[in-house]
Structure formats: C-alpha cells, structure tokens
C-alpha cells in the first residue's frame, strides 16, 4: 500500500478572489463607505467650485487679468492638493478597515482614519511611494513590477507592525512567493491583475460619469463649428460649473471602487500569508479536532422511576 503524498492546497483562484471581494464589500458597505466617501466627495466638489469661480473671473478679465485672479489659481491648486492628501489618507483608511474585517476584527473607522497618520506609517508610505515613482521613471514598465511588489506594505504594517524597509522587504517576500512555484500562482501576478483591473474600471467609470456633463459643451461647440462661427468662451464658465456635480459623483464612485479593491488586497494578503506560513492551520485543526459538545441532560418522562 502506497501512501498518498501530501498535496498543498491550491492558491485562491483570481476569479474567486474578485467575487469574494464583492460579497465582503456589499456586506460591510454601510459601516465603512460613508466615513470616507462623504469628506472626499465634499472636498472634490469644493475643488470644482474653486476652479469654476477662478476660470469665470479669468475669462471675464480679458487680456488684463487682475493679480488677485492669478492668486486665485494658487488657491485652487492648494485646495486640490489638500484633496489629494485627504484622498490618500481616506483610501488608506479603507484598506485598514478591510483588513480588520477579513481578520475578524470589528470595524472601527476612527482607528482606520488615525492609522495612516502615525509617523512610522506615514514615513513608510512615503518611502514606498518614492520607490514606485522611481520605478515608473525608468521607462514606466518597471513600475508595473514594483507597485504590485509593494502592494502588501500597508497590510504588513497593520497586521505585523513592521515599518520602513522591513515592511517593504516583507511585502516583496510575500508577493513573490508561490505555493506551486509558478509565477502565475504568486500574489505578485494577482496584484498586477488587480492593478490592471483598477485602471480599466477607473477609466470606464470616469467616462460614464463625465460624458453626460460634458455633452452640452461638445454639442454647443459642434453647432458653432457647423455655423462657421468661432467657439465662444462666454459659455465656458457655465460648462465649468457643470463639473461640480460631476466631481461629486466621481468621488463617490471612485471611493466605492477603492473599497472593493481594498477587500481584494486584504483577501489576497490573508490567503498568501496563511498558505505560506501556516497561520490558518490552527483554525483548520480546531475545525477538524474540535472537542465534542457537552452531553445534553435528559429529562425522564413523567411517572418514570428515578
């Protein structure tokens, strides 16, 4: 009789990963999404308001703009910079909350928002961002390797409390590991697919949201061109104001997309870490070798002798 060799469990299929992330996102949408989506959408709308007001004043000034109008452009840039920072911290909070859910911890959005502001976390995030930026500057293609390679930096900081170079090397160690030895089964390949999926969905959703608000401007421009008239900039201010609701809706949809991607990353991290280091063995042993339940006391029927 020959013994069957031990077969290591197959890694989580990519299709199952993205389907399971949908279920997690739907189940915990109300407890996570509003705490990030509302402030991000409000700030995005303020940026659009500043841009529309500044552009209107600039067009009204003609060839002699007022210095205050130029200063308004700097203010608009400052508000946009604040929006970018808030979006970065907000999306990091989504990842923290998703990691808590996958790990079985209760959702605490105050903790999720506060975690990215820790000095060690902030320093590690800046360091990893610089590494990704440097990779993209080298003919772009290396960035599509380094970015998935460091996709577990935040999960490592949340789960293992490792920071700086330790968190980056730990992320690289986990993403490059494959239970079958094939690169297609590694977390690196799946993280790259998630990145491609994120880019594709972002472009599609941005187009779906922007087209209805930009369509009146294009119709007016085509009409002017068909009539042999030069395009008028008088209505540009009106078209700029239409971007305010567009930016608001775009921020809401983008936050929902990043919530979904946060659960994808959290599930991929938990699956990779559990299979590589056996952190899920205790749960498996408890399920297989669980002690029997205590016996239920029986009540004798009426009239039976004791």
Backbone torsions as a table, in degrees:
resi	resn	phi	psi	omega
1	UNK	NA	127.4	180.0
2	UNK	-101.0	141.1	178.9
3	UNK	-83.2	142.4	177.6
4	UNK	-77.8	124.6	-180.0
5	UNK	-63.6	149.1	-179.5
6	UNK	-66.6	128.3	178.7
7	UNK	-106.6	121.6	-179.5
8	UNK	-70.9	136.9	-178.3
9	UNK	-56.8	141.3	-179.9
10	UNK	-68.9	149.6	179.0
11	UNK	-67.4	162.2	-180.0
12	UNK	-63.3	122.1	178.7
13	UNK	-62.3	148.9	-176.9
14	UNK	-63.1	-38.7	179.9
15	UNK	-63.9	-41.0	177.1
16	UNK	-65.3	-36.1	-179.9
17	UNK	-60.7	-49.5	-176.9
18	UNK	-71.8	-29.7	176.6
19	UNK	-71.2	-42.3	-179.6
20	UNK	-66.1	-34.7	177.6
21	UNK	-63.8	-34.9	177.0
22	UNK	-62.3	-43.9	-179.7
23	UNK	-65.3	-41.5	178.5
24	UNK	-63.7	-44.1	-177.9
25	UNK	-64.5	-40.2	179.1
26	UNK	-67.8	-38.7	-175.8
27	UNK	-69.4	-34.3	-174.9
28	UNK	-113.9	20.6	-176.4
29	UNK	-61.8	-47.7	-174.9
30	UNK	-68.2	-30.5	-176.4
31	UNK	-83.3	-16.8	-175.8
32	UNK	-115.9	-47.3	-168.2
33	UNK	-60.7	-50.2	-174.2
34	UNK	-60.5	-34.6	-176.6
35	UNK	-64.2	-21.5	178.8
36	UNK	-107.4	-41.1	-173.9
37	UNK	-66.0	-39.5	-175.3
38	UNK	-65.6	-53.6	179.2
39	UNK	-63.5	-36.2	179.6
40	UNK	-66.7	-42.1	179.9
41	UNK	-66.7	-38.6	178.8
42	UNK	-64.9	-44.8	178.5
43	UNK	-65.4	-37.9	177.3
44	UNK	-63.1	-38.7	176.9
45	UNK	-66.5	-39.3	177.9
46	UNK	-63.1	-38.7	176.9
47	UNK	-62.3	-43.0	178.7
48	UNK	-64.9	-37.5	177.5
49	UNK	-64.5	-45.2	177.9
50	UNK	-60.8	-42.2	-179.6
51	UNK	-65.3	-43.8	-179.7
52	UNK	-65.3	-43.4	-179.7
53	UNK	-65.9	-41.7	-179.9
54	UNK	-67.0	-41.0	-179.8
55	UNK	-66.8	-38.1	177.7
56	UNK	-62.9	-43.6	178.2
57	UNK	-66.0	-37.6	-178.6
58	UNK	-67.7	-40.8	178.2
59	UNK	-69.1	-33.7	179.5
60	UNK	-73.3	-21.1	-178.9
61	UNK	-77.2	-18.4	179.6
62	UNK	70.2	-135.1	-177.1
63	UNK	-84.6	-6.0	-178.4
64	UNK	-124.2	76.2	-179.0
65	UNK	-68.5	145.7	177.8
66	UNK	-76.7	144.1	177.3
67	UNK	-55.9	-30.5	178.0
68	UNK	-67.3	-30.5	176.7
69	UNK	-66.5	-38.6	176.4
70	UNK	-66.6	-36.8	176.2
71	UNK	-65.3	-31.9	177.0
72	UNK	-62.9	-32.7	175.8
73	UNK	-64.7	-38.0	176.7
74	UNK	-65.2	-39.4	178.2
75	UNK	-64.7	-39.5	178.1
76	UNK	-63.0	-41.8	177.7
77	UNK	-63.5	-38.6	179.6
78	UNK	-65.2	-41.2	178.6
79	UNK	-65.8	-40.0	177.5
80	UNK	-63.5	-36.2	177.7
81	UNK	-65.5	-42.0	176.8
82	UNK	-61.5	-40.5	177.8
83	UNK	-60.3	-44.4	179.3
84	UNK	-61.1	-39.6	179.5
85	UNK	-67.0	-44.6	179.5
86	UNK	-63.6	-39.7	178.2
87	UNK	-62.7	-41.1	178.7
88	UNK	-61.6	-46.9	178.8
89	UNK	-67.9	-36.9	179.8
90	UNK	-65.1	-43.0	179.1
91	UNK	-69.0	-31.3	173.3
92	UNK	-65.5	-37.8	176.6
93	UNK	-63.1	-36.2	176.2
94	UNK	-61.4	-41.9	178.6
95	UNK	-64.1	-41.7	179.9
96	UNK	-62.5	-44.9	180.0
97	UNK	-64.3	-41.1	179.3
98	UNK	-64.2	-40.0	177.6
99	UNK	-63.8	-38.9	177.3
100	UNK	-62.8	-42.3	-179.6
101	UNK	-63.9	-47.7	-178.0
102	UNK	-64.7	-33.0	178.6
103	UNK	-80.1	-3.7	179.5
104	UNK	86.0	12.7	178.3
105	UNK	-92.0	152.4	177.9
106	UNK	-68.7	151.0	-179.8
107	UNK	-76.2	127.3	177.3
108	UNK	-132.9	96.9	-174.5
109	UNK	-70.6	-24.6	174.6
110	UNK	-65.5	-44.2	176.4
111	UNK	-65.1	-39.9	-179.2
112	UNK	-63.2	-39.5	178.2
113	UNK	-72.3	-35.2	-175.9
114	UNK	-76.9	-28.1	-174.6
115	UNK	-59.2	-46.6	-178.2
116	UNK	-65.1	-17.3	-178.4
117	UNK	-85.4	-5.9	177.8
118	UNK	-64.0	138.8	-176.7
119	UNK	-55.4	-43.4	-179.2
120	UNK	-65.4	-39.7	179.4
121	UNK	-68.1	-43.9	180.0
122	UNK	-62.7	-44.2	178.8
123	UNK	-63.1	-41.5	178.9
124	UNK	-66.0	-40.1	179.4
125	UNK	-63.4	-41.7	178.2
126	UNK	-64.9	-41.6	-179.2
127	UNK	-63.7	-45.0	179.4
128	UNK	-68.5	-35.1	177.6
129	UNK	-65.3	-39.1	177.5
130	UNK	-65.2	-37.9	177.8
131	UNK	-64.2	-42.5	178.2
132	UNK	-66.0	-42.1	179.2
133	UNK	-61.8	-43.5	178.3
134	UNK	-63.0	-36.7	179.3
135	UNK	-67.6	-40.0	179.2
136	UNK	-69.3	-28.1	178.0
137	UNK	-72.0	-17.2	177.8
138	UNK	-90.7	70.9	177.1
139	UNK	65.0	22.2	170.7
140	UNK	70.1	-49.1	-173.0
141	UNK	-57.1	-40.1	177.9
142	UNK	-59.6	-25.1	178.8
143	UNK	-64.4	-30.9	179.6
144	UNK	-77.0	-2.7	169.8
145	UNK	-101.0	-43.4	-176.2
146	UNK	-71.2	-39.2	-178.7
147	UNK	-61.7	-49.4	174.0
148	UNK	-64.8	-31.9	-179.6
149	UNK	-61.8	-34.2	-178.6
150	UNK	-102.1	17.4	-176.7
151	UNK	-70.8	-15.2	179.6
152	UNK	-99.4	11.3	-178.4
153	UNK	-62.2	-49.4	179.5
154	UNK	-65.7	-45.8	174.8
155	UNK	-57.0	-37.2	178.0
156	UNK	-65.3	-41.8	178.9
157	UNK	-63.8	-40.4	-178.1
158	UNK	-71.9	-43.4	-171.4
159	UNK	-87.8	-39.6	-172.9
160	UNK	-112.8	-3.0	178.9
161	UNK	56.1	41.3	173.7
162	UNK	-106.4	141.0	-174.6
163	UNK	-135.1	169.7	176.7
164	UNK	64.4	-141.0	-179.8
165	UNK	-62.8	-31.1	178.6
166	UNK	-63.0	-41.4	179.2
167	UNK	-67.4	-38.6	-179.8
168	UNK	-68.4	-43.3	178.5
169	UNK	-68.3	-35.6	177.4
170	UNK	-65.2	-41.1	176.7
171	UNK	-62.3	-43.9	178.2
172	UNK	-62.9	-37.7	179.6
173	UNK	-63.8	-43.2	-177.2
174	UNK	-73.8	-42.7	-176.3
175	UNK	-68.5	-31.3	-178.6
176	UNK	-82.5	-13.1	-177.9
177	UNK	-74.7	139.1	177.3
178	UNK	-133.0	128.2	-178.8
179	UNK	-67.4	-23.2	-179.0
180	UNK	-103.6	-6.7	-177.0
181	UNK	85.8	-6.4	178.9
182	UNK	-93.5	139.1	-178.8
183	UNK	-64.7	-28.4	-179.3
184	UNK	-68.2	-21.6	179.3
185	UNK	-96.1	2.5	-179.4
186	UNK	-82.0	158.7	176.2
187	UNK	-67.0	-25.3	178.5
188	UNK	-61.5	-45.3	179.1
189	UNK	-65.2	-40.6	-179.5
190	UNK	-70.3	-36.8	176.6
191	UNK	-64.9	-36.2	176.0
192	UNK	-65.4	-41.0	176.9
193	UNK	-64.1	-38.1	176.4
194	UNK	-64.5	-38.0	177.2
195	UNK	-63.4	-44.6	178.1
196	UNK	-63.7	-41.0	178.3
197	UNK	-63.3	-40.7	178.6
198	UNK	-63.1	-44.6	179.7
199	UNK	-63.1	-44.4	-178.3
200	UNK	-64.2	-46.9	179.9
201	UNK	-65.5	-35.5	179.2
202	UNK	-63.1	-44.5	179.8
203	UNK	-65.9	-42.6	-178.7
204	UNK	-64.9	-47.4	-178.8
205	UNK	-66.7	-37.9	177.9
206	UNK	-62.8	-40.3	179.1
207	UNK	-67.6	-42.0	-179.7
208	UNK	-62.2	-37.5	-178.9
209	UNK	-78.2	-40.0	-172.6
210	UNK	-76.8	-35.3	-173.2
211	UNK	-58.6	-47.0	-179.6
212	UNK	-60.3	-31.1	-178.8
213	UNK	-86.0	-21.5	178.2
214	UNK	-95.4	-13.4	-177.6
215	UNK	-60.8	-44.3	177.8
216	UNK	-58.0	-36.8	179.6
217	UNK	-66.0	-42.8	-179.8
218	UNK	-68.1	-37.7	177.7
219	UNK	-62.6	-43.4	178.9
220	UNK	-64.4	-39.5	179.0
221	UNK	-66.6	-40.3	178.7
222	UNK	-67.2	-37.4	177.4
223	UNK	-64.0	-42.8	178.5
224	UNK	-63.5	-41.0	179.2
225	UNK	-67.0	-37.4	179.5
226	UNK	-68.3	-31.4	178.7
227	UNK	-83.9	0.7	-179.9
228	UNK	75.4	20.9	-179.5
229	UNK	-101.7	153.9	174.8
230	UNK	-76.5	143.6	179.2
231	UNK	-61.5	132.8	-178.9
232	UNK	-91.7	137.1	178.3
233	UNK	-91.7	2.8	-178.6
234	UNK	-68.0	-31.3	-177.7
235	UNK	-91.0	-2.2	-178.4
236	UNK	-63.2	-34.5	177.1
237	UNK	-60.5	-40.0	178.2
238	UNK	-65.3	-42.1	180.0
239	UNK	-66.3	-32.4	177.9
240	UNK	-65.7	-36.0	179.0
241	UNK	-68.0	-24.9	176.9
242	UNK	-68.4	-17.0	179.3
243	UNK	-76.2	-13.4	179.8
244	UNK	-64.3	-55.6	175.9
245	UNK	-65.2	-28.8	178.5
246	UNK	-65.1	-43.2	178.8
247	UNK	-66.0	-36.7	178.8
248	UNK	-62.9	-48.9	179.6
249	UNK	-66.4	-37.8	179.5
250	UNK	-62.3	-40.4	179.0
251	UNK	-65.4	-40.2	178.7
252	UNK	-63.8	-45.2	-178.6
253	UNK	-68.7	-40.9	-179.4
254	UNK	-64.2	-39.3	177.7
255	UNK	-63.6	-40.4	177.1
256	UNK	-63.4	-39.0	178.0
257	UNK	-64.2	-42.7	179.9
258	UNK	-70.3	-28.8	173.8
259	UNK	-63.9	-42.8	177.4
260	UNK	-62.8	-44.6	179.7
261	UNK	-66.8	-30.2	177.1
262	UNK	-63.9	-40.6	177.9
263	UNK	-70.2	-34.3	175.3
264	UNK	-59.9	-47.2	-179.5
265	UNK	-66.4	-41.4	-179.6
266	UNK	-63.9	-42.2	178.7
267	UNK	-67.1	-40.3	178.8
268	UNK	-65.2	-40.4	178.4
269	UNK	-64.5	-46.0	-179.0
270	UNK	-63.9	-40.3	-179.9
271	UNK	-67.7	-44.2	-178.7
272	UNK	-65.9	-47.1	-178.4
273	UNK	-65.3	-40.4	-179.8
274	UNK	-66.4	-40.5	-178.4
275	UNK	-75.6	-33.4	-178.1
276	UNK	-73.1	-39.7	-171.4
277	UNK	-116.3	3.5	175.7
278	UNK	68.9	27.4	-179.9
279	UNK	-71.2	-13.1	178.3
280	UNK	-96.6	4.2	-178.6
281	UNK	-67.7	-37.2	-179.2
282	UNK	-60.9	-41.8	177.7
283	UNK	-64.0	-40.9	179.8
284	UNK	-65.0	-42.5	178.8
285	UNK	-65.2	-39.5	179.3
286	UNK	-63.6	-34.5	-179.9
287	UNK	-74.2	-35.7	-176.8
288	UNK	-81.9	-43.4	-173.9
289	UNK	-108.8	34.7	179.2
290	UNK	-66.3	142.2	179.1
291	UNK	-66.7	149.3	-179.5
292	UNK	-65.6	150.6	179.3
293	UNK	-66.6	152.5	179.5
294	UNK	-63.4	146.9	-179.0
295	UNK	-65.4	143.5	179.4
296	UNK	-84.7	125.2	180.0
297	UNK	-63.5	135.7	-179.2
298	UNK	-95.9	140.9	178.3
299	UNK	-101.4	122.9	-179.1
300	UNK	-65.2	147.5	178.5
301	UNK	-64.8	157.0	-180.0
302	UNK	-60.7	137.5	177.6
303	UNK	86.0	-6.4	-179.8
304	UNK	-77.3	143.4	178.4
305	UNK	-71.1	145.3	177.2
306	UNK	-76.6	NA	NA
